[in-house]
Amino acid sequence: MDSDQQATEVTDVDITETNYTIYRDALAAVLIDKLAEPDPKPKKKKRQRRVKPVLDDLHLDKKVDAKADQATGENEKDEQDLTSPDDVAEFVDYLAQETFDLLPDELQTLAHHVWVADAKLRHRFAGHDDKDKDKDKDKDKDKDKIMPAAPLTAPQVTELMPGLDPSPVADSMQAYGLTGLTGAATKTTRGGRSAADVVAPALSAYLQAVTTPPPAPRSTRDEADGCEICGREHIGLSYHHLIPRFVHAKVIKRGWHRPDELQNVAWLCGACHRRVHQFANHEDLARYYYTVERLMAEPEMQRYAAWASRLRWKKK
């Protein structure tokens, strides 16, 4: 295996792991909302009036009622409850991993730069053809923009995940009351009528997240409360390219990062910005210290940050 092929495979693995986290969070939000919904009240059964029951018939009725009560009890046991946060987290992880693995590879590794380059993919999941947008440029300037993926329906999810239902994961959803039962035992439960109904909003949120363009570096300024290294507030900040611009071409050639990650930035004060570039050269920053967390994992940077956080400017 040559170095370029190996780098591509490593990059795909990184994309898949990142995308799985996005998908799991989206599915968790959907499942928590559905599990929080109150159980519907079962309809009361009408009592049938009996006229002059025969003794033998009465005994027979009692046996039938006993069997019905036993069956009802078994059905109630089949529907389980998630009571602790640990149980919910474990259940979410299980469903997320099982359903994410059912997705086609092209959706597991989907990213904004792939979305932009693949018109067929956009036409399939955005619900319109980009060529048609050129006809109405004067009417709506926003049509020139490449839009993220559109919400999916349950039938679309079924088509994308043919192994979803029936499957063990669909049975688990039913056991916890997220989906409805089928056949003669059909009853109203929390959630949708099928596993695809449960997965559809989560998969829609995931696709919209990975196909939405990343924010421009300067647009993230309002999200920084202070320097992301020393933590000082009310001080001038500038954005630091976590993957230095001078090595962008090399980064893409070697497959160290995806093209859409090149504009990732951290907001730093002047002193910390200079210190970062003194700590490591451009190539090492791109390969090993491409997040603030990775920078702050180094003892040298931790000692510097503790010192810099105590600096205060004298008032004139």
C-alpha positions as CSV (number, residue, x, y, z in Angstrom):
1,M,0.0,0.0,0.0
2,D,1.5,3.4,-1.0
3,S,1.6,6.4,1.3
4,D,-1.1,8.3,-0.5
5,Q,-3.6,5.4,-0.4
6,Q,-2.9,4.8,3.3
7,A,-3.3,8.5,4.0
8,T,-6.7,8.5,2.2
9,E,-7.9,5.5,4.2
10,V,-6.8,7.2,7.5
11,T,-8.7,10.3,6.5
12,D,-11.8,8.3,5.7
13,V,-11.6,6.7,9.1
14,D,-11.3,10.1,10.8
15,I,-14.3,11.4,8.8
16,T,-16.4,8.4,9.7
17,E,-15.6,8.8,13.4
18,T,-16.4,12.5,13.4
19,N,-19.7,11.8,11.5
20,Y,-20.7,9.0,13.8
21,T,-20.4,11.4,16.7
22,I,-22.6,14.0,14.9
23,Y,-25.2,11.3,14.1
24,R,-25.2,9.8,17.6
25,D,-25.9,13.3,19.1
26,A,-28.7,13.8,16.6
27,L,-30.2,10.4,17.4
28,A,-29.8,11.0,21.1
29,A,-31.9,14.2,20.9
30,V,-34.7,12.4,19.1
31,L,-34.7,9.4,21.4
32,I,-34.7,11.5,24.6
33,D,-37.6,13.6,23.3
34,K,-39.6,10.4,22.5
35,L,-38.7,8.6,25.7
36,A,-39.9,11.7,27.6
37,E,-43.3,11.6,26.0
38,P,-46.0,10.4,28.5
39,D,-47.5,6.9,27.9
40,P,-50.9,7.2,26.3
41,K,-53.8,6.0,28.5
42,P,-55.2,2.7,27.4
43,K,-58.9,2.7,26.4
44,K,-61.2,1.1,28.9
45,K,-62.7,-2.1,27.8
46,K,-66.5,-2.3,27.9
47,R,-67.9,-5.0,30.2
48,Q,-70.2,-7.4,28.5
49,R,-73.4,-8.1,30.4
50,R,-74.3,-11.7,30.8
51,V,-77.8,-13.0,31.1
52,K,-78.4,-16.0,33.3
53,P,-75.0,-17.6,32.8
54,V,-74.8,-21.4,33.0
55,L,-72.5,-22.7,35.7
56,D,-70.2,-24.5,33.2
57,D,-70.1,-21.4,31.0
58,L,-69.2,-19.3,34.0
59,H,-66.2,-21.6,34.9
60,L,-65.1,-21.5,31.2
61,D,-65.3,-17.7,31.2
62,K,-63.1,-17.5,34.3
63,K,-60.5,-19.6,32.6
64,V,-60.6,-17.4,29.5
65,D,-60.3,-14.3,31.7
66,A,-57.3,-15.8,33.5
67,K,-55.5,-16.5,30.3
68,A,-56.2,-13.0,29.0
69,D,-54.8,-11.5,32.2
70,Q,-51.7,-13.6,31.9
71,A,-51.2,-12.5,28.2
72,T,-51.7,-8.9,29.2
73,G,-49.1,-9.3,31.9
74,E,-46.6,-10.8,29.5
75,N,-47.2,-7.9,27.0
76,E,-46.6,-5.4,29.8
77,K,-43.3,-7.2,30.7
78,D,-42.3,-7.1,27.0
79,E,-42.4,-3.3,27.0
80,Q,-39.4,-2.2,29.0
81,D,-38.5,1.2,30.6
82,L,-35.3,3.2,30.7
83,T,-35.0,4.6,34.1
84,S,-31.4,5.7,34.7
85,P,-29.2,8.0,32.6
86,D,-26.6,5.3,32.2
87,D,-29.3,3.0,30.7
88,V,-30.4,5.7,28.3
89,A,-26.8,6.5,27.2
90,E,-26.1,2.8,26.7
91,F,-29.3,2.4,24.7
92,V,-28.5,5.5,22.5
93,D,-25.0,4.2,21.8
94,Y,-26.4,0.8,20.8
95,L,-29.0,2.2,18.4
96,A,-26.6,4.8,17.0
97,Q,-23.9,2.3,16.2
98,E,-26.3,-0.3,14.7
99,T,-28.2,2.2,12.5
100,F,-25.1,4.2,11.4
101,D,-23.5,0.9,10.2
102,L,-26.5,0.4,8.0
103,L,-25.9,3.7,6.1
104,P,-24.2,3.5,2.7
105,D,-20.5,4.4,2.8
106,E,-21.1,7.6,0.8
107,L,-23.3,8.9,3.7
108,Q,-21.0,7.7,6.5
109,T,-18.1,9.7,5.0
110,L,-20.2,12.7,3.7
111,A,-18.7,16.1,4.2
112,H,-19.5,19.6,2.8
113,H,-16.7,19.5,0.3
114,V,-18.0,16.2,-1.1
115,W,-21.5,17.6,-1.2
116,V,-20.3,20.6,-3.2
117,A,-18.4,18.5,-5.7
118,D,-21.1,15.9,-6.3
119,A,-24.1,17.3,-8.1
120,K,-25.8,13.9,-8.3
121,L,-25.7,13.5,-4.6
122,R,-27.2,17.0,-4.1
123,H,-30.0,16.2,-6.5
124,R,-30.8,13.0,-4.7
125,F,-30.9,14.5,-1.2
126,A,-31.5,18.2,-1.6
127,G,-34.7,17.6,-3.5
128,H,-33.9,19.9,-6.5
129,D,-31.5,20.2,-9.4
130,D,-28.8,22.8,-9.1
131,K,-29.1,23.6,-12.8
132,D,-32.7,24.7,-12.4
133,K,-31.5,27.4,-10.0
134,D,-29.8,29.3,-12.7
135,K,-33.1,30.1,-14.4
136,D,-34.4,32.3,-11.6
137,K,-31.2,34.1,-10.5
138,D,-32.9,37.5,-10.7
139,K,-35.9,36.4,-8.7
140,D,-34.0,34.9,-5.8
141,K,-30.3,35.4,-5.2
142,D,-30.3,32.8,-2.5
143,K,-30.8,30.1,-5.1
144,D,-27.2,30.5,-6.2
145,K,-26.1,29.0,-2.9
146,I,-25.6,25.3,-2.5
147,M,-28.2,24.3,0.0
148,P,-27.7,21.5,2.6
149,A,-29.6,18.2,2.5
150,A,-33.4,18.3,2.8
151,P,-35.3,16.5,5.6
152,L,-35.9,12.8,4.9
153,T,-39.1,10.8,5.0
154,A,-39.6,7.4,6.6
155,P,-39.9,5.7,3.1
156,Q,-36.5,7.3,2.1
157,V,-34.9,6.0,5.3
158,T,-36.3,2.5,4.6
159,E,-34.7,2.7,1.1
160,L,-31.4,3.8,2.5
161,M,-31.4,1.2,5.3
162,P,-33.0,-1.9,3.9
163,G,-31.8,-3.9,6.9
164,L,-33.4,-1.7,9.5
165,D,-36.8,-3.4,9.8
166,P,-37.1,-6.2,10.7
167,S,-33.9,-6.3,12.7
168,P,-32.7,-6.6,16.3
169,V,-32.4,-2.9,16.6
170,A,-36.0,-2.5,15.4
171,D,-37.1,-5.1,18.0
172,S,-35.2,-3.0,20.7
173,M,-37.1,0.1,19.7
174,Q,-40.4,-1.8,20.0
175,A,-39.4,-3.2,23.4
176,Y,-38.9,0.3,24.8
177,G,-42.2,1.6,23.3
178,L,-40.5,3.8,20.6
179,T,-42.4,2.1,17.8
180,G,-45.9,0.6,17.4
181,L,-46.7,-3.1,17.3
182,T,-48.1,-4.7,14.2
183,G,-50.9,-7.1,13.4
184,A,-53.6,-8.0,15.8
185,A,-51.5,-6.7,18.7
186,T,-51.3,-3.1,17.3
187,K,-51.5,-0.4,20.0
188,T,-50.6,3.2,20.4
189,T,-47.2,3.8,21.9
190,R,-44.7,6.6,22.2
191,G,-42.8,7.5,19.0
192,G,-43.5,6.6,15.4
193,R,-45.1,3.6,13.8
194,S,-41.9,2.1,12.6
195,A,-38.1,2.2,13.2
196,A,-37.8,4.3,10.1
197,D,-40.1,6.9,11.6
198,V,-37.7,7.1,14.6
199,V,-34.5,7.3,12.6
200,A,-35.8,9.8,10.0
201,P,-35.5,13.1,12.0
202,A,-32.1,12.0,13.4
203,L,-30.7,11.1,10.0
204,S,-32.1,14.4,8.5
205,A,-30.4,16.4,11.2
206,Y,-27.1,14.5,10.6
207,L,-27.2,15.1,6.9
208,Q,-28.0,18.8,7.3
209,A,-25.1,19.1,9.7
210,V,-22.5,17.5,7.5
211,T,-23.6,19.3,4.3
212,T,-23.9,22.8,5.8
213,P,-20.8,24.9,5.0
214,P,-18.5,25.7,7.9
215,P,-18.7,29.3,9.3
216,A,-16.2,31.8,8.1
217,P,-13.4,32.4,10.6
218,R,-14.4,35.9,11.5
219,S,-18.1,34.9,12.0
220,T,-17.1,32.8,15.0
221,R,-15.7,35.8,16.9
222,D,-18.8,36.3,18.9
223,E,-18.7,32.7,20.2
224,A,-15.4,33.3,22.0
225,D,-15.8,34.7,25.5
226,G,-12.0,35.3,25.8
227,C,-8.7,33.9,24.8
228,E,-9.0,30.2,24.3
229,I,-5.6,29.5,25.9
230,C,-5.2,31.9,28.8
231,G,-8.9,32.6,29.3
232,R,-8.5,36.4,29.7
233,E,-11.5,38.4,28.7
234,H,-11.9,42.1,27.6
235,I,-8.7,41.8,25.6
236,G,-8.0,42.0,21.9
237,L,-8.3,38.7,20.1
238,S,-7.2,37.5,16.6
239,Y,-7.9,34.2,14.9
240,H,-5.2,31.6,14.7
241,H,-5.5,29.0,11.9
242,L,-5.2,25.7,13.7
243,I,-3.9,24.3,10.5
244,P,-1.5,27.0,9.3
245,R,-2.2,28.4,5.8
246,F,1.4,28.0,4.7
247,V,1.1,24.1,4.7
248,H,-2.5,23.8,3.4
249,A,-1.3,22.3,0.1
250,K,0.9,19.8,1.9
251,V,-1.8,18.9,4.3
252,I,-4.2,18.0,1.5
253,K,-1.6,16.1,-0.5
254,R,-0.6,14.0,2.5
255,G,-4.2,13.5,3.6
256,W,-3.7,14.8,7.1
257,H,-7.0,16.7,7.2
258,R,-10.1,17.2,5.1
259,P,-10.3,20.4,2.9
260,D,-13.3,21.7,4.9
261,E,-11.1,21.6,8.1
262,L,-8.5,24.0,6.8
263,Q,-10.4,27.0,8.0
264,N,-10.7,25.8,11.6
265,V,-9.6,28.6,13.9
266,A,-9.0,29.5,17.6
267,W,-9.4,33.0,19.0
268,L,-6.3,34.0,20.9
269,C,-4.8,37.1,22.4
270,G,-1.6,38.4,20.9
271,A,0.7,36.9,23.5
272,C,-0.8,33.4,23.3
273,H,-0.9,33.6,19.5
274,R,2.8,34.3,19.4
275,R,3.5,31.6,21.9
276,V,1.7,29.0,19.9
277,H,3.9,29.7,16.9
278,Q,7.0,29.6,19.1
279,F,5.9,26.3,20.6
280,A,5.8,24.4,17.2
281,N,6.5,24.9,13.6
282,H,3.7,25.0,10.9
283,E,4.0,21.4,10.0
284,D,3.9,20.1,13.6
285,L,0.9,22.4,14.3
286,A,-0.9,20.9,11.4
287,R,-0.1,17.3,12.2
288,Y,-0.2,17.2,16.0
289,Y,-1.7,20.4,17.4
290,Y,-4.7,21.1,15.2
291,T,-7.1,21.7,18.1
292,V,-6.9,23.8,21.3
293,E,-7.3,20.7,23.3
294,R,-4.3,19.1,21.7
295,L,-2.2,22.2,22.4
296,M,-3.4,22.4,26.0
297,A,-2.5,18.7,26.6
298,E,1.2,19.7,26.5
299,P,2.7,20.5,30.0
300,E,4.7,23.4,28.5
301,M,1.5,25.1,27.2
302,Q,-0.3,24.4,30.4
303,R,2.4,26.2,32.4
304,Y,2.4,29.1,30.0
305,A,-1.4,29.4,30.1
306,A,-1.4,29.5,33.9
307,W,1.2,32.2,33.8
308,A,-0.5,34.3,31.1
309,S,-3.9,34.1,32.8
310,R,-2.4,36.2,35.7
311,L,-1.3,39.0,33.5
312,R,-3.3,42.2,33.8
313,W,-2.8,45.4,31.9
314,K,-2.2,48.5,34.0
315,K,-4.9,51.2,33.6
316,K,-3.6,54.6,32.4
